[in-house]
Amino acid sequence: MRYLLSGVAVATALSIGLAPAAADSKPKHHQPHRAKAHVSLHLSGHTVLSGNGIAVHGKVRPSGRHRVWIVFRGRDGGVRALTTRANGTFALRWAPDSTGTYSVRAFGVHSRQVTGSASVQRHLTSYRQAGASYYGPGLYGNGVACGGTLMPGTLGVAHKTLPCGTMVKLRYHGRSITVPVIDRGPYVAGRDYDLTEATRDRLGFPGVDTLLATR
C-alpha cells in the first residue's frame, strides 16, 4: 500500500509539473512592436498667388518607407497620398486654383512598423492681384449701400458685385487685414475695390495701386 501511495503521489506530481510545460510548448504569437511615429510638415511660404505652386515637405520618424496622407482644406481642398523615401522624408508641390485661406496637415498611416500620427496644422492664403483706390474724406456721415454710416474709423471695402458682408482678406507690402464688403463701387475702369480710409491706413496703402485680395 505504501508503494502504491508513493506511485500515485509521483504520478500526480509529474502531471502537475508537466502541465505548464505542455502549455509552454504551444507556439506564442507576439504582436509586432510599433514605434511611436512623429510627422513634421513645412511649407515654403504662407502666401501664394492663385495658380502658383507652393512646396510642401516633411519627415516621418523613425525613418523608413511610410505611407502619408497630405490633407488640404479650403475651396480647392483634397487629399494627396504618397510614400516617403527610405529616410522618411517626403515632398510635393501643390497649387491652389482658387483664392482663399487653406489649412494643410500631414497624417502618417498606421502600419506594422509605426503608429498613426499627425503633423502640426499649417496655414496659407491664396490671393489674386486687384486694382484698388480709397474713399472717405468728404463723405463721412453719409450712408453706405449695405447699411450703416461711413465714419473715419469704419473698416471695410466697396465692391461692385460681392454680397454685403462678404469678408475679404487684403495684403499690401507685408501688411494684411480682413474686412467686410460694406458698399458698392468703385466705378473706375481697372479698379476692383474702394478701401475706406481706416482700411487704407491699416494697410499703409498709398491711395491708388495694386494689392492682393482673396476675392
N, CA and C atoms as a LAMMPS dump frame, in Angstrom:
ITEM: TIMESTEP
0
ITEM: NUMBER OF ATOMS
645
ITEM: BOX BOUNDS ff ff ff
-5.0000000000000000e+02 5.0000000000000000e+02
-5.0000000000000000e+02 5.0000000000000000e+02
-5.0000000000000000e+02 5.0000000000000000e+02
ITEM: ATOMS id mol type element x y z
1 1 1 N 0.845 -1.198 0
2 1 2 C 0 0 0
3 1 3 C 0.869 1.232 0
4 2 1 N 1.925 1.152 0.827
5 2 2 C 2.828 2.268 0.899
6 2 3 C 3.457 2.531 -0.463
7 3 1 N 3.768 1.494 -1.24
8 3 2 C 4.362 1.616 -2.569
9 3 3 C 3.394 2.252 -3.536
10 4 1 N 2.093 1.833 -3.459
11 4 2 C 1.086 2.381 -4.343
12 4 3 C 0.871 3.859 -4.083
13 5 1 N 0.834 4.218 -2.828
14 5 2 C 0.628 5.623 -2.494
15 5 3 C 1.761 6.499 -3.022
16 6 1 N 2.97 5.983 -2.876
17 6 2 C 4.086 6.779 -3.371
18 6 3 C 4.054 6.877 -4.889
19 7 1 N 3.598 5.786 -5.56
20 7 2 C 3.48 5.817 -7.015
21 7 3 C 2.448 6.836 -7.465
22 8 1 N 1.322 6.842 -6.803
23 8 2 C 0.273 7.816 -7.136
24 8 3 C 0.762 9.229 -6.901
25 9 1 N 1.457 9.424 -5.808
26 9 2 C 1.972 10.755 -5.488
27 9 3 C 2.95 11.228 -6.551
28 10 1 N 3.839 10.301 -7.002
29 10 2 C 4.801 10.668 -8.034
30 10 3 C 4.091 11.015 -9.335
31 11 1 N 3.086 10.195 -9.7
32 11 2 C 2.333 10.453 -10.922
33 11 3 C 1.631 11.804 -10.864
34 12 1 N 1.049 12.085 -9.68
35 12 2 C 0.362 13.365 -9.511
36 12 3 C 1.335 14.535 -9.642
37 13 1 N 2.484 14.411 -9.018
38 13 2 C 3.49 15.453 -9.079
39 13 3 C 3.978 15.673 -10.501
40 14 1 N 4.171 14.564 -11.225
41 14 2 C 4.628 14.682 -12.607
42 14 3 C 3.586 15.365 -13.481
43 15 1 N 2.305 14.994 -13.249
44 15 2 C 1.252 15.596 -14.07
45 15 3 C 1.147 17.087 -13.811
46 16 1 N 1.336 17.473 -12.535
47 16 2 C 1.281 18.901 -12.213
48 16 3 C 2.47 19.625 -12.829
49 17 1 N 3.598 18.987 -12.763
50 17 2 C 4.798 19.614 -13.291
51 17 3 C 4.818 19.691 -14.793
52 18 1 N 4.216 18.73 -15.459
53 18 2 C 4.246 18.689 -16.913
54 18 3 C 3.196 19.587 -17.543
55 19 1 N 2.139 19.898 -16.798
56 19 2 C 1.067 20.712 -17.387
57 19 3 C 1.562 22.067 -17.882
58 20 1 N 2.33 22.797 -17.056
59 20 2 C 2.841 24.07 -17.573
60 20 3 C 3.779 23.891 -18.746
61 21 1 N 4.56 22.815 -18.703
62 21 2 C 5.492 22.569 -19.794
63 21 3 C 4.753 22.332 -21.088
64 22 1 N 3.62 21.593 -20.997
65 22 2 C 2.824 21.343 -22.191
66 22 3 C 2.251 22.649 -22.732
67 23 1 N 1.815 23.492 -21.779
68 23 2 C 1.257 24.774 -22.207
69 23 3 C 2.335 25.627 -22.859
70 24 1 N 3.563 25.549 -22.282
71 24 2 C 4.654 26.349 -22.823
72 24 3 C 5.08 25.875 -24.2
73 25 1 N 4.784 24.618 -24.518
74 25 2 C 5.208 24.09 -25.801
75 25 3 C 4.383 24.631 -26.962
76 26 1 N 3.227 25.238 -26.656
77 26 2 C 2.377 25.794 -27.703
78 26 3 C 3.038 27.036 -28.283
79 27 1 N 2.936 27.241 -29.602
80 27 2 C 3.564 28.421 -30.211
81 27 3 C 2.905 29.713 -29.727
82 28 1 N 3.71 30.714 -29.45
83 28 2 C 3.213 32.004 -28.997
84 28 3 C 3.211 32.998 -30.161
85 29 1 N 2.133 33.748 -30.256
86 29 2 C 2.008 34.746 -31.32
87 29 3 C 2.183 36.132 -30.704
88 30 1 N 3.302 36.741 -30.934
89 30 2 C 3.59 38.058 -30.386
90 30 3 C 3.175 39.144 -31.374
91 31 1 N 2.522 40.169 -30.866
92 31 2 C 2.191 41.308 -31.71
93 31 3 C 3.463 42.081 -32.027
94 32 1 N 3.668 42.475 -33.284
95 32 2 C 4.878 43.228 -33.617
96 32 3 C 4.913 44.57 -32.873
97 33 1 N 6.078 44.976 -32.446
98 33 2 C 6.22 46.235 -31.727
99 33 3 C 6.137 47.401 -32.701
100 34 1 N 5.263 48.363 -32.406
101 34 2 C 5.113 49.533 -33.256
102 34 3 C 5.761 50.737 -32.577
103 35 1 N 6.626 51.373 -33.307
104 35 2 C 7.263 52.576 -32.788
105 35 3 C 6.28 53.734 -32.86
106 36 1 N 6.39 54.663 -31.924
107 36 2 C 5.54 55.846 -31.948
108 36 3 C 6.074 56.81 -32.995
109 37 1 N 5.283 57.083 -34.029
110 37 2 C 5.742 57.906 -35.148
111 37 3 C 5.581 59.391 -34.83
112 38 1 N 6.418 60.184 -35.474
113 38 2 C 6.328 61.64 -35.393
114 38 3 C 6.371 62.184 -36.813
115 39 1 N 5.4 63.018 -37.17
116 39 2 C 5.322 63.574 -38.52
117 39 3 C 5.516 65.09 -38.464
118 40 1 N 6.465 65.584 -39.224
119 40 2 C 6.681 67.036 -39.331
120 40 3 C 6.229 67.498 -40.714
121 41 1 N 5.802 68.753 -40.81
122 41 2 C 5.312 69.306 -42.073
123 41 3 C 5.71 70.776 -42.159
124 42 1 N 6.187 71.19 -43.345
125 42 2 C 6.601 72.57 -43.55
126 42 3 C 6.148 73.044 -44.929
127 43 1 N 5.869 74.348 -45.045
128 43 2 C 5.501 74.978 -46.306
129 43 3 C 6.592 75.964 -46.698
130 44 1 N 6.82 76.113 -47.999
131 44 2 C 7.851 77.046 -48.458
132 44 3 C 7.42 78.492 -48.28
133 45 1 N 6.148 78.721 -48.011
134 45 2 C 5.638 80.07 -47.772
135 45 3 C 4.199 79.991 -47.312
136 46 1 N 3.676 81.104 -46.826
137 46 2 C 2.294 81.129 -46.343
138 46 3 C 1.42 82.076 -47.156
139 47 1 N 1.99 82.621 -48.217
140 47 2 C 1.264 83.49 -49.141
141 47 3 C 1.59 83.06 -50.559
142 48 1 N 0.571 82.89 -51.384
143 48 2 C 0.794 82.445 -52.75
144 48 3 C -0.24 83.092 -53.662
145 49 1 N 0.168 83.407 -54.891
146 49 2 C -0.781 83.894 -55.887
147 49 3 C -1.543 82.713 -56.464
148 50 1 N -2.829 82.866 -56.65
149 50 2 C -3.654 81.793 -57.186
150 50 3 C -3.081 81.269 -58.501
151 51 1 N -2.954 79.942 -58.59
152 51 2 C -2.394 79.328 -59.787
153 51 3 C -0.921 79.029 -59.663
154 52 1 N -0.239 79.655 -58.703
155 52 2 C 1.178 79.382 -58.474
156 52 3 C 1.315 78.254 -57.46
157 53 1 N 2.447 77.554 -57.527
158 53 2 C 2.648 76.418 -56.638
159 53 3 C 3.373 76.774 -55.363
160 54 1 N 3.241 75.9 -54.39
161 54 2 C 3.936 76.036 -53.119
162 54 3 C 4.524 74.675 -52.755
163 55 1 N 5.725 74.663 -52.202
164 55 2 C 6.383 73.401 -51.841
165 55 3 C 5.927 72.946 -50.461
166 56 1 N 5.575 71.67 -50.374
167 56 2 C 5.165 71.049 -49.122
168 56 3 C 6.138 69.901 -48.85
169 57 1 N 6.771 69.916 -47.694
170 57 2 C 7.728 68.846 -47.403
171 57 3 C 7.717 68.517 -45.917
172 58 1 N 8.229 67.353 -45.58
173 58 2 C 8.236 66.941 -44.187
174 58 3 C 8.979 65.634 -44.001
175 59 1 N 8.811 65.045 -42.812
176 59 2 C 9.52 63.808 -42.495
177 59 3 C 8.751 63.012 -41.46
178 60 1 N 8.834 61.68 -41.614
179 60 2 C 8.253 60.766 -40.632
180 60 3 C 9.402 60.105 -39.881
181 61 1 N 9.341 60.141 -38.565
182 61 2 C 10.337 59.466 -37.736
183 61 3 C 9.639 58.369 -36.951
184 62 1 N 10.252 57.191 -36.784
185 62 2 C 11.585 56.795 -37.263
186 62 3 C 11.63 56.696 -38.786
187 63 1 N 12.846 56.716 -39.328
188 63 2 C 13 56.682 -40.775
189 63 3 C 12.54 55.351 -41.349
190 64 1 N 12.359 55.324 -42.647
191 64 2 C 11.84 54.139 -43.329
192 64 3 C 10.79 54.575 -44.333
193 65 1 N 10.249 53.637 -45.048
194 65 2 C 9.204 53.956 -46.028
195 65 3 C 7.841 53.857 -45.336
196 66 1 N 7.139 54.968 -45.335
197 66 2 C 5.843 55.04 -44.667
198 66 3 C 4.821 55.678 -45.598
199 67 1 N 3.581 55.321 -45.419
200 67 2 C 2.506 55.956 -46.181
201 67 3 C 2.052 57.223 -45.456
202 68 1 N 1.834 58.274 -46.238
203 68 2 C 1.443 59.566 -45.679
204 68 3 C 0.297 60.143 -46.495
205 69 1 N -0.649 60.755 -45.815
206 69 2 C -1.726 61.494 -46.473
207 69 3 C -1.527 62.973 -46.173
208 70 1 N -1.545 63.799 -47.237
209 70 2 C -1.485 65.248 -47.072
210 70 3 C -2.892 65.781 -47.338
211 71 1 N -3.479 66.4 -46.336
212 71 2 C -4.869 66.862 -46.436
213 71 3 C -4.893 68.387 -46.555
214 72 1 N -5.495 68.87 -47.649
215 72 2 C -5.649 70.306 -47.894
216 72 3 C -7.117 70.66 -47.669
217 73 1 N -7.366 71.626 -46.812
218 73 2 C -8.74 72.058 -46.552
219 73 3 C -8.905 73.507 -47.005
220 74 1 N -9.93 73.73 -47.822
221 74 2 C -10.186 75.046 -48.387
222 74 3 C -11.039 74.883 -49.63
223 75 1 N -11.148 75.914 -50.444
224 75 2 C -12.001 75.872 -51.638
225 75 3 C -11.534 74.825 -52.629
226 76 1 N -10.231 74.592 -52.727
227 76 2 C -9.675 73.549 -53.599
228 76 3 C -9.072 72.428 -52.766
229 77 1 N -9.713 72.094 -51.689
230 77 2 C -9.169 71.077 -50.792
231 77 3 C -9.125 69.703 -51.437
232 78 1 N -8.396 68.818 -50.815
233 78 2 C -8.273 67.453 -51.319
234 78 3 C -7.237 66.697 -50.519
235 79 1 N -6.993 65.452 -50.936
236 79 2 C -6.038 64.586 -50.245
237 79 3 C -5.038 64.05 -51.248
238 80 1 N -3.768 64.123 -50.898
239 80 2 C -2.7 63.544 -51.706
240 80 3 C -2.059 62.422 -50.899
241 81 1 N -2.009 61.208 -51.479
242 81 2 C -1.382 60.067 -50.818
243 81 3 C -0.013 59.829 -51.429
244 82 1 N 0.968 59.556 -50.588
245 82 2 C 2.321 59.295 -51.08
246 82 3 C 3.061 58.389 -50.11
247 83 1 N 4.212 57.89 -50.57
248 83 2 C 5.091 57.051 -49.753
249 83 3 C 6.4 57.785 -49.546
250 84 1 N 6.891 57.796 -48.328
251 84 2 C 8.127 58.52 -48.036
252 84 3 C 9.328 57.801 -48.648
253 85 1 N 10.423 58.535 -48.746
254 85 2 C 11.685 57.925 -49.147
255 85 3 C 12.188 57.039 -48.011
256 86 1 N 13.276 56.32 -48.267
257 86 2 C 13.822 55.406 -47.266
258 86 3 C 14.222 56.121 -45.979
259 87 1 N 14.586 57.393 -46.081
260 87 2 C 14.973 58.141 -44.881
261 87 3 C 13.785 58.804 -44.188
262 88 1 N 12.577 58.531 -44.669
263 88 2 C 11.37 59.053 -44.033
264 88 3 C 10.891 60.39 -44.545
265 89 1 N 11.612 61.01 -45.482
266 89 2 C 11.218 62.335 -45.966
267 89 3 C 10.212 62.235 -47.106
268 90 1 N 9.451 63.308 -47.295
269 90 2 C 8.502 63.392 -48.403
270 90 3 C 8.436 64.842 -48.884
271 91 1 N 8.035 65.026 -50.118
272 91 2 C 7.916 66.366 -50.69
273 91 3 C 6.959 66.341 -51.869
274 92 1 N 6.236 67.426 -52.059
275 92 2 C 5.357 67.578 -53.214
276 92 3 C 5.143 69.06 -53.467
277 93 1 N 4.59 69.375 -54.62
278 93 2 C 4.259 70.758 -54.953
279 93 3 C 2.767 70.83 -55.188
280 94 1 N 2.137 71.847 -54.614
281 94 2 C 0.681 71.982 -54.704
282 94 3 C 0.332 73.405 -55.088
283 95 1 N -0.63 73.55 -56.008
284 95 2 C -1.039 74.869 -56.484
285 95 3 C -2.545 75.022 -56.343
286 96 1 N -3.017 75.911 -55.466
287 96 2 C -4.462 76.153 -55.364
288 96 3 C -4.96 76.921 -56.59
289 97 1 N -6.077 76.489 -57.14
290 97 2 C -6.654 77.165 -58.299
291 97 3 C -7.539 78.339 -57.908
292 98 1 N -7.984 78.338 -56.657
293 98 2 C -8.888 79.39 -56.188
294 98 3 C -8.233 80.204 -55.079
295 99 1 N -8.716 81.419 -54.912
296 99 2 C -8.237 82.251 -53.815
297 99 3 C -8.911 81.828 -52.514
298 100 1 N -8.329 82.244 -51.404
299 100 2 C -8.919 81.936 -50.107
300 100 3 C -7.879 81.425 -49.132
301 101 1 N -8.334 81.054 -47.957
302 101 2 C -7.44 80.535 -46.928
303 101 3 C -7.504 79.009 -46.913
304 102 1 N -6.375 78.384 -46.646
305 102 2 C -6.263 76.924 -46.636
306 102 3 C -5.507 76.465 -45.393
307 103 1 N -5.806 75.251 -44.974
308 103 2 C -5.014 74.596 -43.938
309 103 3 C -4.438 73.322 -44.532
310 104 1 N -3.246 72.952 -44.088
311 104 2 C -2.562 71.763 -44.601
312 104 3 C -2.077 70.946 -43.409
313 105 1 N -2.282 69.625 -43.495
314 105 2 C -1.836 68.745 -42.414
315 105 3 C -1.421 67.397 -42.991
316 106 1 N -0.375 66.808 -42.429
317 106 2 C 0.115 65.503 -42.876
318 106 3 C -0.259 64.443 -41.836
319 107 1 N -0.726 63.295 -42.32
320 107 2 C -1.101 62.191 -41.445
321 107 3 C -0.27 60.958 -41.803
322 108 1 N 0.459 60.421 -40.836
323 108 2 C 1.18 59.173 -41.031
324 108 3 C 0.214 58.018 -40.854
325 109 1 N 0.174 57.101 -41.813
326 109 2 C -0.777 55.989 -41.783
327 109 3 C -0.278 54.897 -40.838
328 110 1 N -1.183 54.38 -40.005
329 110 2 C -0.864 53.303 -39.061
330 110 3 C -0.408 52.057 -39.828
331 111 1 N 0.693 51.468 -39.41
332 111 2 C 1.211 50.278 -40.079
333 111 3 C 1.798 49.315 -39.053
334 112 1 N 2.425 48.213 -39.536
335 112 2 C 3.042 47.268 -38.616
336 112 3 C 4.284 47.837 -37.94
337 113 1 N 4.858 48.865 -38.574
338 113 2 C 6.093 49.434 -38.032
339 113 3 C 5.841 50.625 -37.093
340 114 1 N 4.849 51.461 -37.434
341 114 2 C 4.625 52.678 -36.655
342 114 3 C 3.143 52.882 -36.366
343 115 1 N 2.882 53.645 -35.318
344 115 2 C 1.517 54.041 -35.012
345 115 3 C 1.135 55.245 -35.865
346 116 1 N -0.152 55.423 -36.061
347 116 2 C -0.603 56.581 -36.827
348 116 3 C -0.346 57.875 -36.053
349 117 1 N -0.103 58.955 -36.773
350 117 2 C 0.161 60.242 -36.118
351 117 3 C -0.144 61.364 -37.095
352 118 1 N -0.149 62.593 -36.587
353 118 2 C -0.466 63.763 -37.423
354 118 3 C 0.505 64.889 -37.133
355 119 1 N 0.761 65.694 -38.149
356 119 2 C 1.646 66.838 -38.002
357 119 3 C 0.891 68.03 -37.422
358 120 1 N 1.619 69.074 -37.125
359 120 2 C 1.012 70.355 -36.78
360 120 3 C 0.305 70.887 -38.025
361 121 1 N -0.82 71.549 -37.837
362 121 2 C -1.565 72.114 -38.974
363 121 3 C -0.929 73.426 -39.417
364 122 1 N -0.667 73.536 -40.722
365 122 2 C -0.101 74.756 -41.289
366 122 3 C -1.183 75.504 -42.072
367 123 1 N -0.963 76.808 -42.263
368 123 2 C -1.954 77.641 -42.949
369 123 3 C -1.3 78.446 -44.062
370 124 1 N -2.078 78.681 -45.117
371 124 2 C -1.607 79.549 -46.194
372 124 3 C -2.801 80.278 -46.8
373 125 1 N -2.515 81.385 -47.469
374 125 2 C -3.555 82.182 -48.114
375 125 3 C -3.22 82.354 -49.582
376 126 1 N -4.201 82.088 -50.425
377 126 2 C -4.048 82.246 -51.871
378 126 3 C -4.748 83.541 -52.291
379 127 1 N -3.997 84.43 -52.944
380 127 2 C -4.516 85.736 -53.334
381 127 3 C -4.566 85.878 -54.855
382 128 1 N -5.257 86.921 -55.295
383 128 2 C -5.177 87.396 -56.668
384 128 3 C -4.806 88.872 -56.623
385 129 1 N -4.289 89.384 -57.708
386 129 2 C -3.975 90.804 -57.776
387 129 3 C -5.239 91.596 -58.104
388 130 1 N -5.413 92.718 -57.458
389 130 2 C -6.61 93.537 -57.674
390 130 3 C -6.251 95.011 -57.623
391 131 1 N -6.826 95.781 -58.525
392 131 2 C -6.644 97.226 -58.507
393 131 3 C -7.524 97.835 -57.428
394 132 1 N -6.998 98.846 -56.734
395 132 2 C -7.766 99.437 -55.638
396 132 3 C -7.503 100.93 -55.519
397 133 1 N -8.455 101.607 -54.884
398 133 2 C -8.333 103.021 -54.539
399 133 3 C -8.965 103.168 -53.154
400 134 1 N -9.125 104.409 -52.684
401 134 2 C -9.772 104.577 -51.38
402 134 3 C -10.729 105.764 -51.433
403 135 1 N -11.638 105.792 -50.457
404 135 2 C -12.6 106.895 -50.384
405 135 3 C -12.928 107.166 -48.922
406 136 1 N -13.543 108.285 -48.666
407 136 2 C -13.918 108.625 -47.301
408 136 3 C -14.028 110.107 -47.051
409 137 1 N -12.91 110.868 -47.135
410 137 2 C -12.971 112.302 -46.836
411 137 3 C -14.049 113.01 -47.672
412 138 1 N -14.871 113.786 -47.017
413 138 2 C -15.964 114.491 -47.692
414 138 3 C -17.243 113.695 -47.727
415 139 1 N -17.174 112.405 -47.352
416 139 2 C -18.363 111.551 -47.401
417 139 3 C -18.789 111.06 -46.016
418 140 1 N -18.052 111.461 -44.981
419 140 2 C -18.379 110.976 -43.641
420 140 3 C -19.747 111.491 -43.191
421 141 1 N -20.506 110.598 -42.59
422 141 2 C -21.868 110.905 -42.187
423 141 3 C -22.888 110.428 -43.196
424 142 1 N -22.433 110.045 -44.392
425 142 2 C -23.341 109.515 -45.41
426 142 3 C -23.567 108.018 -45.188
427 143 1 N -24.694 107.531 -45.682
428 143 2 C -24.98 106.111 -45.586
429 143 3 C -24.206 105.318 -46.63
430 144 1 N -24.034 104.027 -46.369
431 144 2 C -23.384 103.127 -47.328
432 144 3 C -24.408 102.113 -47.822
433 145 1 N -24.15 101.525 -48.976
434 145 2 C -25.13 100.672 -49.655
435 145 3 C -25.556 99.471 -48.832
436 146 1 N -24.678 98.969 -47.986
437 146 2 C -25.005 97.764 -47.212
438 146 3 C -25.624 98.087 -45.856
439 147 1 N -25.885 99.363 -45.615
440 147 2 C -26.472 99.782 -44.347
441 147 3 C -25.419 100.323 -43.401
442 148 1 N -25.783 101.345 -42.648
443 148 2 C -24.838 101.956 -41.731
444 148 3 C -24.351 103.293 -42.253
445 149 1 N -23.455 103.906 -41.49
446 149 2 C -22.948 105.228 -41.817
447 149 3 C -21.438 105.192 -41.948
448 150 1 N -20.934 105.837 -42.964
449 150 2 C -19.483 105.885 -43.169
450 150 3 C -18.866 106.895 -42.21
451 151 1 N -17.913 106.421 -41.406
452 151 2 C -17.225 107.269 -40.44
453 151 3 C -15.718 107.11 -40.604
454 152 1 N -14.901 108.018 -40.016
455 152 2 C -13.442 107.916 -40.185
456 152 3 C -12.866 106.581 -39.726
457 153 1 N -13.482 105.934 -38.741
458 153 2 C -12.949 104.666 -38.24
459 153 3 C -13.573 103.431 -38.859
460 154 1 N -14.425 103.611 -39.867
461 154 2 C -15.106 102.464 -40.491
462 154 3 C -14.122 101.611 -41.281
463 155 1 N -14.105 100.32 -40.977
464 155 2 C -13.278 99.375 -41.716
465 155 3 C -14.151 98.635 -42.726
466 156 1 N -13.692 98.552 -43.964
467 156 2 C -14.46 97.848 -44.986
468 156 3 C -14.016 98.243 -46.375
469 157 1 N -14.682 97.641 -47.353
470 157 2 C -14.387 97.949 -48.751
471 157 3 C -15.685 98.051 -49.53
472 158 1 N -15.588 98.747 -50.648
473 158 2 C -16.691 98.785 -51.606
474 158 3 C -16.326 97.88 -52.771
475 159 1 N -17.315 97.096 -53.229
476 159 2 C -17.125 96.205 -54.372
477 159 3 C -18.412 96.213 -55.183
478 160 1 N -18.303 96.045 -56.477
479 160 2 C -19.488 96.17 -57.334
480 160 3 C -20.461 95.003 -57.199
481 161 1 N -19.968 93.783 -56.976
482 161 2 C -20.863 92.612 -57.038
483 161 3 C -20.831 91.68 -55.822
484 162 1 N -19.782 91.67 -55.038
485 162 2 C -19.731 90.752 -53.894
486 162 3 C -20.862 91.059 -52.913
487 163 1 N -21.513 90.032 -52.362
488 163 2 C -22.605 90.266 -51.418
489 163 3 C -22.149 91.08 -50.201
490 164 1 N -23.044 91.888 -49.697
491 164 2 C -22.743 92.666 -48.492
492 164 3 C -22.35 91.732 -47.35
493 165 1 N -21.342 92.122 -46.625
494 165 2 C -20.884 91.313 -45.505
495 165 3 C -19.825 90.297 -45.858
496 166 1 N -19.553 90.094 -47.148
497 166 2 C -18.504 89.156 -47.56
498 166 3 C -17.17 89.6 -46.976
499 167 1 N -16.475 88.681 -46.318
500 167 2 C -15.187 89.017 -45.728
501 167 3 C -14.082 88.84 -46.77
502 168 1 N -13.256 89.862 -46.909
503 168 2 C -12.169 89.863 -47.888
504 168 3 C -10.855 90.125 -47.157
505 169 1 N -9.878 89.267 -47.406
506 169 2 C -8.553 89.49 -46.834
507 169 3 C -7.703 90.228 -47.857
508 170 1 N -7.12 91.336 -47.45
509 170 2 C -6.296 92.166 -48.316
510 170 3 C -4.86 92.176 -47.797
511 171 1 N -3.909 92.258 -48.722
512 171 2 C -2.495 92.286 -48.348
513 171 3 C -1.763 93.306 -49.208
514 172 1 N -0.927 94.087 -48.536
515 172 2 C -0.155 95.093 -49.263
516 172 3 C 1.191 95.275 -48.582
517 173 1 N 2.263 94.955 -49.309
518 173 2 C 3.633 95.11 -48.816
519 173 3 C 3.842 94.539 -47.41
520 174 1 N 3.38 93.31 -47.208
521 174 2 C 3.609 92.63 -45.935
522 174 3 C 2.548 92.843 -44.88
523 175 1 N 1.669 93.809 -45.077
524 175 2 C 0.573 94.025 -44.123
525 175 3 C -0.706 93.388 -44.659
526 176 1 N -1.522 92.863 -43.755
527 176 2 C -2.781 92.258 -44.191
528 176 3 C -3.895 92.604 -43.213
529 177 1 N -5.115 92.585 -43.732
530 177 2 C -6.298 92.874 -42.926
531 177 3 C -7.487 92.179 -43.566
532 178 1 N -8.426 91.739 -42.753
533 178 2 C -9.656 91.121 -43.247
534 178 3 C -10.823 92.032 -42.894
535 179 1 N -11.574 92.453 -43.903
536 179 2 C -12.66 93.418 -43.703
537 179 3 C -13.887 92.991 -44.507
538 180 1 N -15.068 93.512 -44.161
539 180 2 C -16.287 93.157 -44.899
540 180 3 C -16.56 94.102 -46.073
541 181 1 N -17.366 93.62 -46.999
542 181 2 C -17.894 94.481 -48.066
543 181 3 C -19.04 95.279 -47.46
544 182 1 N -18.932 96.613 -47.521
545 182 2 C -19.952 97.463 -46.89
546 182 3 C -20.628 98.41 -47.874
547 183 1 N -20.094 98.471 -49.107
548 183 2 C -20.598 99.488 -50.028
549 183 3 C -20.408 99.01 -51.473
550 184 1 N -20.937 99.784 -52.414
551 184 2 C -20.797 99.471 -53.831
552 184 3 C -19.82 100.439 -54.499
553 185 1 N -19.079 99.916 -55.473
554 185 2 C -18.067 100.695 -56.166
555 185 3 C -16.791 99.863 -56.221
556 186 1 N -15.714 100.388 -56.732
557 186 2 C -15.574 101.671 -57.434
558 186 3 C -16.064 101.548 -58.879
559 187 1 N -16.335 102.66 -59.477
560 187 2 C -16.825 102.668 -60.854
561 187 3 C -15.809 103.321 -61.79
562 188 1 N -14.564 102.958 -61.566
563 188 2 C -13.461 103.417 -62.408
564 188 3 C -12.817 102.188 -63.028
565 189 1 N -12.57 102.225 -64.325
566 189 2 C -12.005 101.058 -65.017
567 189 3 C -10.672 100.631 -64.377
568 190 1 N -10.523 99.31 -64.233
569 190 2 C -9.271 98.767 -63.704
570 190 3 C -9.203 98.699 -62.197
571 191 1 N -10.247 99.126 -61.499
572 191 2 C -10.248 99.081 -60.033
573 191 3 C -11.308 98.097 -59.545
574 192 1 N -10.896 97.219 -58.645
575 192 2 C -11.812 96.212 -58.098
576 192 3 C -12.383 96.615 -56.75
577 193 1 N -11.616 97.377 -55.97
578 193 2 C -12.019 97.72 -54.609
579 193 3 C -11.812 99.203 -54.333
580 194 1 N -12.701 99.738 -53.519
581 194 2 C -12.509 101.029 -52.878
582 194 3 C -12.347 100.752 -51.383
583 195 1 N -11.229 101.149 -50.821
584 195 2 C -10.969 100.935 -49.401
585 195 3 C -11.442 102.144 -48.609
586 196 1 N -12.021 101.92 -47.451
587 196 2 C -12.302 103.06 -46.577
588 196 3 C -10.962 103.626 -46.1
589 197 1 N -10.994 104.85 -45.61
590 197 2 C -9.75 105.486 -45.172
591 197 3 C -9.094 104.706 -44.032
592 198 1 N -9.893 104.167 -43.114
593 198 2 C -9.345 103.404 -41.996
594 198 3 C -8.668 102.127 -42.491
595 199 1 N -9.264 101.489 -43.492
596 199 2 C -8.665 100.275 -44.069
597 199 3 C -7.36 100.631 -44.77
598 200 1 N -7.368 101.707 -45.511
599 200 2 C -6.162 102.169 -46.194
600 200 3 C -5.034 102.401 -45.2
601 201 1 N -5.347 103.06 -44.077
602 201 2 C -4.32 103.369 -43.082
603 201 3 C -3.74 102.104 -42.459
604 202 1 N -4.581 101.105 -42.194
605 202 2 C -4.104 99.854 -41.6
606 202 3 C -3.122 99.135 -42.529
607 203 1 N -3.36 99.266 -43.83
608 203 2 C -2.505 98.582 -44.81
609 203 3 C -1.291 99.414 -45.224
610 204 1 N -1.321 100.694 -44.918
611 204 2 C -0.269 101.568 -45.429
612 204 3 C -0.395 101.744 -46.93
613 205 1 N -1.64 101.727 -47.404
614 205 2 C -1.922 101.812 -48.838
615 205 3 C -1.82 103.27 -49.287
616 206 1 N -1.163 103.555 -50.424
617 206 2 C -0.943 104.946 -50.815
618 206 3 C -2.158 105.7 -51.339
619 207 1 N -3.101 105 -51.921
620 207 2 C -4.278 105.697 -52.481
621 207 3 C -4.803 104.987 -53.706
622 208 1 N -3.961 104.785 -54.702
623 208 2 C -4.315 104.01 -55.886
624 208 3 C -3.14 103.105 -56.219
625 209 1 N -3.389 101.8 -56.254
626 209 2 C -2.315 100.858 -56.533
627 209 3 C -2.916 99.461 -56.686
628 210 1 N -2.059 98.488 -56.883
629 210 2 C -2.485 97.089 -56.951
630 210 3 C -2.142 96.408 -55.632
631 211 1 N -3.092 95.674 -55.09
632 211 2 C -2.869 94.915 -53.864
633 211 3 C -3.299 93.476 -54.081
634 212 1 N -3.18 92.661 -53.042
635 212 2 C -3.587 91.262 -53.107
636 212 3 C -4.905 91.083 -52.36
637 213 1 N -5.814 90.297 -52.942
638 213 2 C -7.123 90.077 -52.335
639 213 3 C -7.521 88.617 -52.468
640 214 1 N -8.293 88.142 -51.488
641 214 2 C -8.734 86.739 -51.522
642 214 3 C -10.042 86.551 -52.277
643 215 1 N -10.658 87.629 -52.736
644 215 2 C -11.902 87.518 -53.505
645 215 3 C -11.809 88.413 -54.747
